[in-house]
Amino acid sequence: MSRLVPILAALTLASAGAVAKMSDADELGVSVQPSSAARTVVIGPKTRWVTVERNDVVRFVSNGQEFAWAFSGVSPSFDLKRIAPSGALDRSLTVYIWPDPNDER
């Protein structure tokens, strides 16, 4: 029994070290140039949410500003304010990410 404790402790530490924190890019995707977008979404006062597909590259236009995003992360939804430039959104707006139909197996 006395040898079991150090072995369990070593296994616990090893597994804890193997779990890495997910980066924002892994979770949400990455910022891209607006010219690379395949789709444009204009966000107006009546926009309640946005839906995209995973791996979509979308250009957003809001409050006279534009930004583009490649939705390559693993998150199924998030607040678009997390990625929008300052002043582009005046409220929280959820983006819902549907699975990429080309990735289904």
Secondary structure as UniProt FT lines:
FT   TURN            2..3
FT   HELIX           4..18
FT   HELIX           24..28
FT   STRAND          30..32
FT   HELIX           34..36
FT   STRAND          39..42
FT   TURN            45..46
FT   STRAND          49..53
FT   TURN            54..55
FT   STRAND          57..62
FT   TURN            63..64
FT   STRAND          65..70
FT   STRAND          77..79
FT   HELIX           80..82
FT   TURN            86..87
FT   STRAND          94..98
FT   HELIX           101..103
//
